[in-house]
Amino acid sequence: MSYRSLPLEHRANGEARRVGFELEFTGMDFDSAARALQQSLTGELTKQSEVEWTFNAPEFGKFKIELDWTALKNTADNGKDEQQWITFLRDSAALVVPLEVVFPPLRFDQLSYCDTIVGNLRKAGAHGTEGSPIAAYGVHINTELAVLDLSTVLNYLRAFCLLQWWLVKAHSVDMTRRISPYVDLYPEKYVRNLLSKPPQSMDKLIDDYLEHNATRNRALDMLPLFSAIDTERVKAVIDDERIGARETFHYRLPNCEIDRPDWYLSEPWNIWTVLENLASDTQALNELTENYLDRHRLILGVKRTKWVKYLQQWLQDREWV
């Protein structure tokens, strides 16, 4: 499956927009994951600690292989004399904590190389979302914005609010992930407020978001982006060292289906581009917003199943799906 292009391919400075991926999986150790990267690209492997390795591929940037457990990573960084204990924790955590490959920001013309990496990880034994009945492994998509202004950020938020129910269905989000707190959708009260009374300033946009979504556990986590825009405003509400300020979205909804023979990152990426198309088409966005608000009923809100069905046809008519 080919990667669909973005409707806005360049940033305001003329440089190509880039996207980073985070892959969560189990079924292998650090050595196996590192070998899969070495088989995919030319680069230099460095062991930072027992739970974090880096792979520097000059043409692409620095990949990270890490155990997705902040407490253990901190222990490994600070506890050089506690090697046996760190190794025990690492091996025990592997039962429920995913191994994660964090990609550097890639240009669109580099995305096909992701297929080679995914294929080699799969051959090495990687298992994704279905690999654990209790863990909610997924894929994160971190796309740079074309323009960092109120209108652009607001349009993406509006687009996600309108699409979030449809996106859950489009991604076939695994039940384990849906009932976990990690990829919660935006509350309906926030959705209605944002669509009916769009904020008129970036400060107001951030404040409203934090009032309803002061957590990393959102399907579209805006905290990294808002931290890049106004770090102190975000920290005043949620001071979490895991929030890394960067001018990207943090889209956490897709499953990681790496153990499926025909699965590649193009699958979740192409669904993400539906949101990109809507966010960049103000006329379509306004039309869909009006339709959504017209369907809203006091207490009952908007009927989810009917809205998703309507959206599917609406998107097909525009050849976005």
Secondary structure, 3 states (H helix, E strand, C coil): CCCCCCCCCECCCCCECEEEEEEEEECCCHHHHHHHHHHHCCCEEEEEECCEEEEEECCCEEEEEEECCHHHHHHHHHCCCCHHHHHHHHHHHCCCCCEEEECCCEEHHHCHHHHHHHHHHHHCCCECHHHCCCCCCEEEEEEECCCCCHHHHHHHHHHHHHHHHHHHHHCCCCHHHHHCCCCECCCHHHHHHHHHCCCCCHHHHHHHHHHHCCCCCECEECHHHHHHHCHHHHHCCCCCCCCCCCCECEECCCECCCCCCCCCCHHHHHHHHHHHHHHCCHHHHHHHHHHHHHHCECCCECCHHHHHHHHHHHHHHCCCC
